[in-house]
Amino acid sequence: MPATAEWPAWDGHGPLSFIASIDCACLPAAALDIDLPAAGTLLFFYFDGQLDDGDALVLIEDRESWAGARVLYVAADEEVAERGAPAGLKPYPVVPLAARVEMTATEPWYPSVRAVFAPDAPLGNRYDHPVCSQEFLDALWEFDDAVRHQIGGHAHSVQNPVEIEVAEAVLDGEVSWDDPRLSEEAGGWVLLAQFDSEDAADMMWGDAGALYWLIRPEDLAERRFERAMFTWQCS
């Protein structure tokens, strides 16, 4: 961690657990669809319930809980210091991972899909759109049928689209699913990272769920990782 940084904590609840680190220099930058730094490390933290037996949940619809998840960027030339986990937190086992390039697909309601396949179709209810045929849905599920650890690309949601969850939270839940503003806001977020449940690391997010961090492209370009939004889903 940066030598001068404090361990991320949620005021009134306690320190967050360290989930993962990403060495940006090891990623295939040319294949990514997001503008990550060429070097440095991304650190992901989450209040996982160890300190209160799961009593306080980090929920996208609860603004007061947003401090329960954090992304910290450590520049390559920054002075760093090794830190042990704060008292009361049991560190997860270290599991080294290697990256590989894969294609991802999104759900047909996503604005970019509409723009490519049927740009002149009326917005209205997203499920009335021509790309929402059952054949198209089946093809998407066959193409991308498993959640995994992932950097960039399209998120693989366990439940409702995570982009919609973030958009609803940003808009204070004051829009209906049929409101075009919801799709417009959802289209303004990209996946930074998702982390699946991982047996080797003793990580189980709810019932075989996943953790997601999304960010606006303009915040990513300015390296404002503190503005990333977090949500999680389970089956």
Disulfide bonds with the S-S distance in Angstrom:
none
